Amino acid sequence: MADLALGLQAVGCTMVGLGLWIKLGSASFVRVLGATSVYFAHVGYFCIVVGSMAVVLGFMGCWSAVTENRCLLLTYFLIMLVIFIAEITAAVVVFAFTSFARSIILDKSLTSLKMKYSGYKHDDIVSYGWNAFMLKLHCCGVQNYTDFAGSAFQIRTNLTYPKSCCKDPTSSACNGRNVSSVVINQEVAAQLGGGNGNCGNSAGCFRKLLSLLKEKSLLLGGAALGAALLELAAMMVSLMLYVKLG
């Protein structure tokens, strides 16, 4: 029981760390995708709360086993059961979310780019988020630089793309009109052309945003399932001790 309790505490600390990572990382998603991506922040809070409870329950499990207190053992079992059900539910939701995340990201990210993006070094929420993504992920627009056509940014500046699309924003060639692949980030991806090898399609941030989302979702789902298995073992041991002491 003591070994399981220590393992549970380790899992709890891991989940708290994962929750903080998701919570901090979700800020950029919220800026770019809007209210839809608040899901990330909620999941981060869930991990922090459940992880903290797991750490506390680890001590509780050790104490109840050492003192052979049936009341504590039963309380421990019931609380663990509630957390176990919550984690399984969260894991299922996370895995299910990835199946329709593609359409949500494409729709919301394109809308925010067209309607709310102001330009390079602008400090409003959407512009800051988009600039951070494009500079960090080395991408341009949702699908490519043509996403800025007809956007609020293009209408206001009469430029084809912002400096954050450039490989080197400080370069003189990065003038908002030079669309050479030497100047701006244009990652060729045949997948965006329906798999027909159409090199005219150059990948923007969409594919990379989707990849980040799947990576975080799979990591979270895997951690939740792993923790649930350990908690299931701890519940079985606590229940066996409860019955034995009776």
Solvent accessible surface area in square Angstrom, and as a share of the most:
residue,aa,sasa,rsa
1,M,45,0.20
2,A,55,0.43
3,D,118,0.61
4,L,37,0.18
5,A,0,0.00
6,L,108,0.54
7,G,23,0.22
8,L,0,0.00
9,Q,24,0.11
10,A,60,0.47
11,V,33,0.19
12,G,0,0.00
13,C,81,0.48
14,T,85,0.50
15,M,2,0.01
16,V,37,0.21
17,G,37,0.36
18,L,17,0.09
19,G,0,0.00
20,L,88,0.44
21,W,105,0.37
22,I,2,0.01
23,K,61,0.26
24,L,139,0.69
25,G,24,0.23
26,S,3,0.02
27,A,42,0.32
28,S,31,0.20
29,F,3,0.01
30,V,49,0.28
31,R,66,0.24
32,V,0,0.00
33,L,9,0.05
34,G,31,0.29
35,A,88,0.68
36,T,46,0.27
37,S,3,0.02
38,V,48,0.28
39,Y,36,0.14
40,F,9,0.04
41,A,13,0.10
42,H,115,0.51
43,V,21,0.12
44,G,0,0.00
45,Y,115,0.44
46,F,59,0.25
47,C,0,0.00
48,I,41,0.21
49,V,84,0.49
50,V,8,0.05
51,G,0,0.00
52,S,51,0.33
53,M,77,0.34
54,A,1,0.01
55,V,36,0.21
56,V,99,0.57
57,L,6,0.03
58,G,0,0.00
59,F,135,0.56
60,M,36,0.16
61,G,0,0.00
62,C,33,0.20
63,W,157,0.55
64,S,0,0.00
65,A,25,0.19
66,V,117,0.67
67,T,58,0.34
68,E,106,0.47
69,N,61,0.31
70,R,92,0.34
71,C,97,0.58
72,L,47,0.23
73,L,0,0.00
74,L,66,0.33
75,T,52,0.30
76,Y,0,0.00
77,F,37,0.16
78,L,89,0.44
79,I,57,0.29
80,M,1,0.00
81,L,64,0.32
82,V,101,0.58
83,I,7,0.04
84,F,40,0.17
85,I,100,0.51
86,A,36,0.28
87,E,0,0.00
88,I,60,0.30
89,T,74,0.43
90,A,25,0.19
91,A,1,0.00
92,V,93,0.53
93,V,80,0.46
94,V,3,0.02
95,F,76,0.32
96,A,52,0.40
97,F,24,0.10
98,T,25,0.14
99,S,92,0.59
100,F,103,0.43
101,A,0,0.00
102,R,128,0.47
103,S,72,0.46
104,I,38,0.19
105,I,2,0.01
106,L,59,0.29
107,D,83,0.43
108,K,81,0.34
109,S,0,0.00
110,L,59,0.30
111,T,66,0.38
112,S,9,0.06
113,L,0,0.00
114,K,58,0.24
115,M,136,0.61
116,K,122,0.52
117,Y,1,0.00
118,S,30,0.19
119,G,2,0.02
120,Y,58,0.22
121,K,166,0.70
122,H,71,0.32
123,D,131,0.68
124,D,56,0.29
125,I,119,0.60
126,V,21,0.12
127,S,0,0.00
128,Y,117,0.44
129,G,0,0.00
130,W,0,0.00
131,N,12,0.06
132,A,39,0.30
133,F,11,0.05
134,M,0,0.00
135,L,71,0.35
136,K,160,0.68
137,L,29,0.15
138,H,117,0.52
139,C,2,0.01
140,C,1,0.00
141,G,0,0.00
142,V,0,0.00
143,Q,53,0.24
144,N,22,0.11
145,Y,46,0.18
146,T,71,0.41
147,D,17,0.09
148,F,0,0.00
149,A,63,0.49
150,G,54,0.52
151,S,1,0.00
152,A,47,0.36
153,F,5,0.02
154,Q,51,0.22
155,I,133,0.67
156,R,136,0.50
157,T,39,0.23
158,N,100,0.51
159,L,47,0.24
160,T,47,0.27
161,Y,0,0.00
162,P,4,0.02
163,K,83,0.35
164,S,0,0.00
165,C,0,0.00
166,C,4,0.02
167,K,117,0.49
168,D,70,0.36
169,P,26,0.16
170,T,126,0.73
171,S,39,0.25
172,S,113,0.73
173,A,37,0.29
174,C,2,0.01
175,N,81,0.41
176,G,4,0.04
177,R,136,0.49
178,N,55,0.28
179,V,55,0.32
180,S,46,0.30
181,S,61,0.40
182,V,122,0.70
183,V,17,0.10
184,I,0,0.00
185,N,16,0.08
186,Q,45,0.20
187,E,72,0.32
188,V,88,0.51
189,A,4,0.03
190,A,39,0.30
191,Q,117,0.52
192,L,38,0.19
193,G,14,0.13
194,G,74,0.71
195,G,59,0.57
196,N,112,0.57
197,G,42,0.40
198,N,67,0.34
199,C,93,0.56
200,G,66,0.63
201,N,42,0.21
202,S,8,0.05
203,A,3,0.02
204,G,1,0.01
205,C,0,0.00
206,F,2,0.01
207,R,78,0.28
208,K,53,0.23
209,L,0,0.00
210,L,13,0.06
211,S,65,0.42
212,L,49,0.24
213,L,3,0.01
214,K,85,0.36
215,E,96,0.43
216,K,15,0.06
217,S,2,0.01
218,L,99,0.49
219,L,87,0.43
220,L,10,0.05
221,G,0,0.00
222,G,39,0.37
223,A,27,0.21
224,A,3,0.02
225,L,73,0.36
226,G,38,0.37
227,A,1,0.01
228,A,2,0.01
229,L,124,0.62
230,L,43,0.21
231,E,0,0.00
232,L,71,0.35
233,A,37,0.29
234,A,0,0.00
235,M,5,0.02
236,M,111,0.50
237,V,43,0.25
238,S,0,0.00
239,L,72,0.36
240,M,131,0.58
241,L,48,0.24
242,Y,50,0.19
243,V,101,0.58
244,K,163,0.69
245,L,59,0.29
246,G,79,0.76
